[in-house]
Structures are given as structure tokens and as C-alpha cells.
Amino acid sequence: MGLLESIHEPSDLRSLDSVQLAELAEEIRRQMISVVSVNGGHLAPNLGVVELTLALHRAFVTPKDKIVWDVGHQTYVHKLLTGRLAAFKTLRQFNGLSGFPKRSESEYDFFGTGHSSTSISAAVGFAQARDLLHEKYHVVAVIGDGAMTGGMAYEALNYAGQTEMNLIVVLNDNEMSIAPNVGAISSYLNRLRTDPRYDKRKADVEYLLKRIPRIGNKVAKAAEKAKDGLKYLLVPGLWFEELGFTYLGPIDGHNLGLLEQVFEQAKQKKGPVLVHVLTRKGKGYLPAEQNPDVFHGVGPFDRETGEVFKGITPPTYTQVFGETLCALAREDEKIVAITAAMPGGTGLNQFAREFPQRFFDVGIAEQHAVTFAAGLAFGGLKPVVAIYSTFYQRAYDQVLHDVCLQKAPVVLAIDRAGVVGDDGPTHHGVFDISFLRVIPNLTFMAAKDENELRHMLFTAFRLDGPVALRYPRSAGQGVALEPELREIPYGKGEVLREGKDLTLISAGPLVYTCLAAAQELRQRGWEAAVINLRFLRPLDEELIIHYARQTKRLITVEDHILDGGMGSAVLEVLADRGVTDVRVERLGYEDFVDQGPIAVLQQSRGLSVKGILAAADRLLGQARTPRGSLHDLVRLKAR
């Protein structure tokens, strides 16, 4: 039996000696590589924090002491040390272990995460609650240098520094997040890495001043300004200390003994402490060390060679978006692109290479990205902001006030719309329709396939005002890409199939599921019309009303939450127009959606041919099945 199998809880670590701990670290790395090579996951970040996680769980008594992880994609080691080894093979699988901290999963997961830059704020909350309740325990926030580009982290640092609460922030500095870090903060951390001698020199100066006979202490006190000048000379900024933190570091994040010593020192200090730890992303697995961006979030791969398995599939929507944007930018020098630390994930790598002066990576700062785009637009450029749907939630105020209220001609590219698979509820993009379709001045489109996506992007640049464009994570439908781009008639849906008995309404790739269901219904003797709305704002009200009156039965199908979604918009149209003799059934999600393959998640919620047929049977009266919890049957009644 290996050492890892003997670790059932963090307290088991404290009986191990240094040799055993080194052996355990290697076992942990092998275990993570084994599982992630099959399941996919965030490998490089976790390989880099093995020693750091071991040191944290040895130095702090969890679950009494609280460790809050930022983003959370580096918590595989934490899971292995907190009683989840047996379940680890289910990592990121349907009904398996989450790839992120999850409060319902373990008493050691103190705060659920999945988005960046939240750990310090949450840890400040724990520390404040501890003090108000007169309890005694340590609170530790672990945050990466990538997450430190997010403004929320500095709001929390500023608050913690002024309250002088006992709090430990561990800055895990591996010099990159998903993409290389950008900005002044990254440059500042680089300077800290190269000159760790400040503490010693500051102590030497203070010692020499106090050695002056009789007046030494007075001179030392009077020399505060001189000391400040020296510290800024030795280490530019020392910004963390100016915020009220005691700064310790930088230290080697793979030296377990040193880490434990520094954590013990941090525990003894009063007030907030920042421990600056240097780690190597992908540590211990050469392919991940050489390609940390690839292995940040990776699919299944050959563990011996590190080669990522790639099936033969059509290009993804993201790839088509990026290629089309480049094609348009070649013809229009005013087109610029913005990303929030995700150039690869949003398909903008090619744009960055081809148009480096027109490409802007603002770091993990979605709010800044959107308002920055509004400024670019009013300055005469044509900005595209490419951000995942789930991360647009962070920039809602900026979309609402800075872009839409002012009618800024900004294209909001909403990647990863709908369920995204194994990353789970923090990453599914199933709320964007509900929070965007209500905003005045915004045009909102959803592409049914990769060819339509190209035409929609072309159309977006020809509209005078803000435009949102929604598309999923997956591979495209494999349709032919028309060589000539064309403008889509504004606010108009399209009828893909005629029918007199039932109307299926969708937008996005589920349109093809509706077409397949309509074919099955025809085999049963029913003719179903299929409408691709294309525009979620403005809706093609005349088209909806016409088919509502013609078929009297509607099914809306959306890869989105039901509350406030596309189906809700259709109901609003019917109600506002006084169409009361129509039966409507909405298919979508009723709650947060857990992790799992996209197809499995959709099928489990009735977003499949089988699910549509079941809904059609209920509407057409062929089957009297009970109303399911995931289907919403609505009869509009006259008021």
C-alpha cells in the first residue's frame, strides 16, 4: 500500500518525516496524472501546488482552520488529502467529484469557487465572523498571480489592510495563469522575484541606526523617511506593505520544510500577512512543464508522451469565430479585439499574432474589458470583446450602463454559451439570455451553426449600436461555410420547416435537435413547424404570433435556464398580443446544472429528440405522462 492510501485526513500528514513527504508528493503527482489523462482536467496548476498544499495542511489544523482557494482548479491535491482518494477517479465526471471546491462535497471545502479573484474577499468574511463571534482559528486565502490581476482581489486587500485583522494570504506565483500574465501587477511581481533581499537590508539599517550611542533610538525613529526611501530603492513599491500587510517572501514553493517554517512564522504575526510563494506550473511532469498553457485545462492524453487525444471533428464555433474575425479585420483596420486573459480559449490567438497592435489582453478584468471597449468604440474603432458567457456575469453593470445605455457600437462575443461540460455549474453559460435580453438598445443573436455564426459576426459590424452574439463551446455542425458573407435581415427569424400541428422554436444548435424531432413526429403522422429565431432581441414577434395561431401548440427548446429565458420571452409576446388559446411547453434547465458531458446534461433535462417527442405527446394528447420536474407546461388563459 502506498503512502497516499494511508492519508484519510490532513492530520495523518503530521506523522510523516521529510523522506516520506517527498515520496507522498510523487505519489500524488502520479495519481493526478493517471486520472486527468483519462478524464481531462486542470493538470498543470495542480502539479505546481503539491508541496504548497502539503505544507498548508501540515501547518494549519483543518477543518478548524479555514483554507480558501481562489478559482479552485488547483485543489486536486487538497481533495486527495481530505478523504477523497477513492472517489478521485470520478473527477469531473457526471455525478462524480467536482473539479473545484464544493461545500456540499466535503467539510474541508469551506468556500465554493470557480471564478477568479474571490478568495481574499471570502477569507476576510471568515476572519470577520471569527472575530465577531470571539472564536479562535486561522484563515488562509490562497490566490494565484493570475487571479491577482482581478480588481476584486485588491478591493479585499485594501479592506483587510485597514481593519488589521489576523489573516494570511498566500500568493502562489507561477508567473502565469492560463495565458502569460499582463500588466503592471505582473511586472511588479517579477521585480519582487528578482530581489528578495529587502527584509535583510531593512533589518541591517535599523540595527546600525540603533547602535549609535545615546541617540540611536531617536535617530532610528527620525529616519523613517530615509528607511522608506531605502525600501523603495531595494524593492520597487513594496505595495503589499503599504496596504497594511506584513510581506514574507518570495520563497521556494517546492521546499516543503521552508514553507512550513514560513507558515508557522505567519501564524505568530499580528494583522494581515502576505506570503509570496514561487512555484512552477506543471512541476514533475515534463510535458506540462514545457507546455503549461496546454495542460492548464486539458482533455484526455497519453500519459507517457503527453500527446493530447484529438478526434476528427468539425472546427469549433470558437475557431470559426476567430478565423472570421481575422478575415473581417483584414478588410477593416478599425476592428480591434479584446480578451480577459483568455486569448486561446476565445479563439483570438490568430488575431493576436496577425494584428498585435489591435489586440488587447486586459488580464482577468472583465469589467475593465467591457468599459475599455466602449471607450474604444466612441474613439472611432470597432471593438469585439470575447468573453465566456459565465464570465460576462461579472461585467453586467458595464454592459448595461457603459455600453447599452450609451449605445456604444461594441460587439459582445459570448463564447461557451449553454452547458459546457465537465467544469460544472460555475462555468455553464446558462444565464446570459435572461440577463441580456432585457437590456434596451442591445441586439442579441444566437447562431444555429458555424456558417450562421460567420454571417452574424458580419452583420454585427453593420449595426449601429451594441450587439451580443451567443455561441457554444462545442464543435460545429459540420455544415459548409459559404465563401461570401451576407447580412442577416434585422430581427427576423427563419422557418426551417413548415407544419400545421405543432411549432418547435429554438435558437442556437438545438435548432438541429428540433429538426430531427420534427422528422420523427412526421413518422407518427404529425407535422411540426421548426423556427430558428436567430434574434433573441428583438424577437420576431410576427413570426411567433403567426405560428402560434396556426398550430395552437408551441414547444420552446433552449440550452439555458427557463426563468427569464427564450421561452419566457415567447410567453411575454403571446400575452402582450392577447393570444390566449395556445398551449406552450418550455424545455430548458430549472436549476444550477452539475458537471458532465454536454450531451448527457442536455438529455437529462429533456433537450433531446426523445425529450421533445415526450413534450409533443403531452401537447398533442397522445400520452398522458405526469408533468416532469424539468418540463414546464403552461396554458395561457384569458384574463
N, C-alpha and C positions, 0 to 999 in steps of 0.2 A: 504494500500500500504506500502510495506517495504521501509526502507531507501535506499536500493540498487537501487530501481526503480526510486528514485529521483536524482540519480547521473548520469548526462548526459555528464559531462566533469569534469576534475580534479578540476577546480575552485569551483565546488559545494561542495567539501570536506571542504573548509576553513570556512564554516559557522557552522560546526558541533562541539559540545562540546565533552569532553572526554567520557562521558557516551554513546553518540550517536555513536562515533567512535568505541567503544568496541562492540556495537550492530551491527554496519555495518560489522565489521570484522567477526563476527559469521555468518551473512547472506552470506557473500562472501564464507566462508568455506562450508556452506550448499549448496550453488549454485554449487560450483565446484564439490563437492561430488556427487550431483544429476546428473550432466551432464556426468562426467567422468565414473560413474558407468554404464552408458548406452553406451557411445561412446568409452570408453577407453581413455588413455592419461597419461600425466605426473602429477600424483596427489600429491605425497609426496613433490616434490620440491616446488609446488605452495602453499600448505598448510603452508609451512615453511616461506614464504615471505609475508604473508598478511600484517602484521604491517609494515614491511620494505617498501612495495610498497605504502601503505597509507602515510607513513612519507615522502617518496620521492616526491609524487605528492602534498603534502601539503607544503613542504619546497621549492620546485622548481616550477617555473612558466612555465609549458609545454603548448604548444609546442615551446615557445620561448627558454626556457632552454632545453637542449638535454640530454635524458637518454638513454644510450646504454646498452643493456642487452647481457650478454655473453651466448652462447649456445641458450638461448631463450626459453627453455622448462619450465621456471618458470615465464612466462608472462601472465598466465591466469588472474591473479588479475589485472594486467595492462590493459588487454583488457576489463575487466568488468568496470573499472573506466574511460574508454575513449570512451564511447558511443557504446559499442558492446554487451550490455546485451541481447537485443532482438535476436541477431544472435548467441548468445553463445551456444544455443542448437545444432547448426550445426558444432560445434568444431570438426576439423579433419575429417569431412565428405566430400564426393565428392561435389565439388562446394561450400563448406562451409568455415567457419573461419579456418585459418591456426593454427596449434599448436605452431607456432613460430612467432616472429615479421616479418612483411611483409610490405615493404614500400608501395606497391600498395593498401594495405588494410586500412591504417589509417595514417593521418598526424602525429600521435603520435608514429608511428613505424619509428624511424629515421634511423635504420640500420637493414637489414635483417640478421638473424643469424640462426644457426642450427648446426654448428660445434663449437668446443670448443676453448677458449683462444684468441678470436678475439676482444673482446670489448675494451680493453685498446688501441690497435692499432687504431681502428676506432675512438675512442674518442679523441685520440691525433690528428687525422686528422681533426676532427671537431674544436678542440681548435686552431690548427694552422691556419685553414681557417678563423676562427673568428678573430684572431689577425691580419692576413694579410689584412683582409677587414675592420679592425677597427670597429668591431661590439662588442656589449656587451651582453653576456649571459653566463650562467654556462653550463659546460659539465660534465656529470657524467657517469662513466663506472661502471657497476655492474658485478662483477665476483665472481664465487664460488671458494671454496678452492680446489675442484676437478679440475677445469679449470686452477688453478694456478700451476698444475703440468705440464702444457704445456709450452714448451720453448718460444713460440711466446709471451706469456704474459710478460716474462722477457726482451725480446728484446724491447717491448714497454715501460716497466717501466724504463729501462736503458735510453732510448731516452728522455722520459718525464722528468726524473730527471735532465738531463744535460741541457735541454732547459729552465727549471724553469718556464714553462707555468702554468697558472692557470687551474688546472684540479683536479677533485675529483674522486678517485677510491674507490668504496665501496666493500670491501671484505666480501662476505656473507659466513660465516664459519659455516657449519653444520656438519663438521667432516667426511663427506663422499660425494662421487659423486654417481655413480651407484653402484660401489663396494667400500669397505673401501679404503681410500687413502693410498698411499705408498710413501716412500722416505723421504729424508732429509727435504724437504719443509713441509711435513705433520708433521714431528716431531718438526720442528721449531714453527709451528702454535700451536701445543699442548703446548709447553713451554710458548708461549705468553698468551694462555688462562689461565694458572695456575698462572701467575704472572703479573697482570695488574698494579702494583704499581710504575712503572718506572717514570711516569710523576711527581707524587708527590715527590718522593725521589730526583729526579733531581732538582726540584724547591727548595726543602729544602736545598740541598747542596749549590746551588747558593746563596740563601738567607743568609745562615750562613757565607759564604765567604765574601760577600759584607758588612756584619756587622762589619768586622774587622776595627778599627779606622784608618783613613787616607790612609792606603794601601789596603783597602778592594777590590776596583775595580781592582787594579793591580794584587792582589793575585788571584782574580777570573779569570782574563784573563790568568794568568800564569798557572792556574790549569786545563786548558782544557784537558790536557792529563790525569790528575787524574780523571776528570769527565768522560772522555771516558772510563777509566778503570772501574769506578763505574757502568756506564750504561751497560757495557758488563757483569759485575758481576750480576747485578739485573735482566736483561732480556737478555739471550744469543743472541748475534748477532745484534739485532735491525737493521736488514738488510735493511728494507724499508727506514729508516732514512739515512743510508749510501748511498742509491741510490738517495737521494735528496728529499724524501717525508717527510712531516710532518705526524707523525703517531698519530692517535686518536683511543683509544680503548685498549682492546676489550670492547664492550658494549653489553648490552642485546638487541637482535634484536626483541624482542617481547614487549619491553617497548616503546610504541609509543611516549610518551612525551619526554623521554630521546633521542630517535632517532631524533626527530625534533630539540631539543636543539643542539645536536652534528652537525647536518647538517647545522644549522644556524652558528655555530662556524666555520665549514669548509668553508662556503661561504666567511667568512671575512678574511681568511688567504691568504697570497700571495704565489704563487708557488703551486706545486702539493701536494695534501693531500691524505692520505690513511685512510679511516675509516674502522676499523675492527669490524664487527658485528657478534655476535654469535646467531645463530638460530637453531631451532630444526626441522629437516625434518619430515614432516607428522603431524605437530603441529595441535591439535584439533580433530584428528580422530584416535582413539586408534589403529585400525588395521594398519594404515600407520605409526604411531609412533613405533609400535612394529616390523614392517617389512618394513622399508623404502626402502630396495632394491627391494622388490616385487612391491611396489607401486610407485617406481620411474617412470616406464613406465608400465602401467597395462592395461589389457583388461577389458571388461565388468565384473562387480562384483556385489554381493549382498550388497547394501549399509548398511543394518542392521548388517550383520555378517562380512562383509569384505571378504567373500569367493569368489574367482575368478572363473567365469564360465569356465568350460573346456569341450569341446565336445570330442567325441570319434573319434580320427583321427589317421592316421599312425604317427610314430615318424617323427620329423622334420629332414631335412638334417643336421642341426646343431647338433642334438642329435646323429645321426648316425656317423657323423664325429668324435665327441668327444669319443664315445664308441669304434670306430675303432682305433682311435689314442691310446687309453689306451691299447687295445689288442696288438697292434704292439709294444708299449713301454714295455709291459711285456716280450716280446721276445728279445728286443734290448735296452740295458741300455744306449745307446748313444742318443736315441731320447729324445729331450727336447722340451718344448712348451713355447711360448711367447705370451702375450696379452698386449694390451694397455688399461688397466683399464676396460676390458670387459670380465672377466672370465666366467660369466654366459651366457652373450649374445653370446659368441663364442663357447659354449659347452665345456669349459675347466675346469669347477668346479670339475668334477670327476677326471680329470688328476691331478689337484692341490691337491686334497685330497690323491690320491694314490701315487703320486710322488712329494711330496713337495719340494725336493731338486732339481728337474729337471723342476720345473715350475717357470716362471718369469713374474710377472706383473710389467711393467715399468711405469705405470701411463699413462696419456694422452700425449703420446710422441711417435707417430707412426714413426717419423724419426729415433729416437734412437732405437726403437724396431727392425727395419729392419737392420740397420748397426750393432747393437749388435748381431743379428742373423748371419750376415756374419762373424763376429769375432768368434762366437761360432763354426761355420762351419769350418773355417780354423784352429781352435783349436782342431778339431777332433770329434766334436759332430754332431748330425743330427737335426738341429732346424726346427721347424714349427712355423711360425708367423701367428696367426689367427686374422684377422682384417676385419671389414666390407669393402665392395667394396668402398663405398663413402669416407671412411677414408684413404684408400690406396692412394687416390689422394694427400694426404698431404705428402706422403713419396716417391713421384715419383723419385726424384733425387737419393735417397738412393737405390731404386730398380734398377735404371738404372746403376749407377756408382759403388756402393758398392757391389751389388750382381751380376748383369748380366755381367758387363764389366769384372769382375774378375772371373766369372764362379763359384761363391760360391754355394755349394750344399745346398741351402735353399729352403724349401717348403713354398710358399706363399699361405695360405689358405684364399680364398676370399669369405667370408660369405656375405649374403644379396645382392647377385648379381641380377640384374634386378630390377624391381619396387618392393617396399617393403610395399606399402600401405599408411596408414594414416599419416605418418610423412612427406610425401611430397618431394619436389624437392631437398632439402638439404640432404636427406637420400637415395634416389633412387640410386641403383648401376648400372647406365646405360651408363657408360663411360669407364669401365675397359677394354673391348675388344679393343677399339680404341687406348687407351694409352699403353696397354701392348703388343699387338700382333706385334708391330713394333720393339720391342727390341731384338737385336741379343742375342743368347745363351739361351734364355728363352723358355722352353717348357710350353705350355699353354693348359690346358684341361678344359672341361665343362661336368658335369655329367648329364645324362638324368633322372636318378632316384637314389634312395638311395643305391641300390645294386651296380650300376656302380660307385658311389662315393667311396665306400669301395675299389673296385679294383683300382681305380685311385690313391687313397692315398697309397695303397700298391705299385703301380707302381712308384710313385713319389720317394720313398726311394731307388729305384733301378736304378735311373737315375743319371748319374754323371754330375750334374750341377743344376742350378736354375729351379724350377718348380712352376708354378702358377696353382691353382685348383679352379675353379669357381662353386658356387652352391647357390641356392636361399634361401630365408627366410622361405618359406612355409613348410607345411607337405609334406612328401614324397608321392610317387605314391601308396604306399601300396604293393609293389612287395615283393616277398620272398627274404630274404637275404641268399645268398649262403654261406655255412659254410667255404668253402675253398677259400681263397683269391688268385687271379691269376694276372699275369702281362698282361696288355693290349698291343698288338702289337704297337710299337712306330710309331706315326704319321699316323696311319691307322684309317679311318672311318669305319662304318659298314652299310651295306644295310639291312634295316629292311623290305622293301617291293619292289618287282620288278614292273616296269611299262614301257610302251613304248611311252606314250603320253605326259608326264609331269614329272618333278622331283621336289620334295619338299626337301629342305635342311635346317637342323637346328642343334642346339647343345644345350643341356640342356633340361629341362622338356617340352618345346614347341615341342619337337620331338613327344610327345604323341598327341598333338593337330594336328600335321601333319598326323599322322597315322589315326586319326579319320576323318580328311578331305579327306584323300585318300579313305577311305571306302565309304564316301558319294559320291565321284566322281565316284567310281565304279558303284554305283547305277544309275548314269547318263550315264554310258557307256564309261567312260574314265578310263584308267589305269595309276595311278600315282606312280612312284617310291618314296621311302622315304629313305633319307640318314641321319644318325646320324654322324656328322663329328667327334665328340669326341675331336679331337685335333684342336684348333684354331691356334696354331703354333707348329710344322709345319702343314700346311694343306695337306690333302691327295689329291694332285693335279691330280694324275692319275684317281682317282675315280670321281672327279668333271668333268674332261675332257671327260671321257667315257660316263657318263650320259648326259652331255651337247650335245655331238654329237648324242647320241641315241635318245633323246626326243626333242631336239631343244628348249625346254621351261623349264626354271628354276624359282622357287619361293624360295627365302631365307626368313626364318622366325626367328627373333631374339628378345629377351627381352632386347633391347639395342638401343642406338641411331644409326640412319642409317649412319651418317657421320663417315667413318673410321671403321665401324663395320664388322661383319662377311660377310654380303652381299657385302660390298666394297672389302673385301679380295677375294671373289669368282670372282667378276668382274676383279680384277687385274690378277688372274690366267688365265681367258679366254683371256684377252687382251695380256698378255705376251706369251701365247701359240698360238696366232693367230686364235683363234676360234671366228669367226665374224658373223656366221649365226645363232646366238642363241638369243632368246628373254628372258630377265631376269626381274623379278619384285621382289623388295625388300620390305618386311614388317617389320616395326620397328617404332621407335619414331623419330620425326623430330625436336623436341624442348625439353626444360625442361618439365617434366611431373609433373602435380599437384598431390594433395593427393587424396586418395580414395581407396576402396577395390582393391586388386590386380587384381581380375578377371574383375572388371569393367574397370580399367585402360587399361588392355590388350585388352578387347573387343572394347573399344572406339578407339583404334588405329589399328583395324583390325587383332590383334593377337588372332584369334579365328577361329573355324571351318567356321563360316559364312564369316569372312574376307578372309580366304584362298580360299574359294569357289568363292568369288567375284573376287579375283585376277586370279584364274584359268579360270573363264568365260572370262575375258578380254584377256588372253593369247590364249585361245582355240577358241576365236571368237564367242562364244555362246551369249555373251551380249555386247552391245556397251555402257557401262556406262561411264560417264565422268571420267577422271582421278581425283581421290580424292587427297586431300592435304596431306593425310597420307600414300599414296602409291607412289612408285617411279617406273615408267615403263621405262625401259632402253633397247633400241635396240643397240647392238654393231654393228657398221658399219665398213667396210673395209676402211683402210686409204691408 
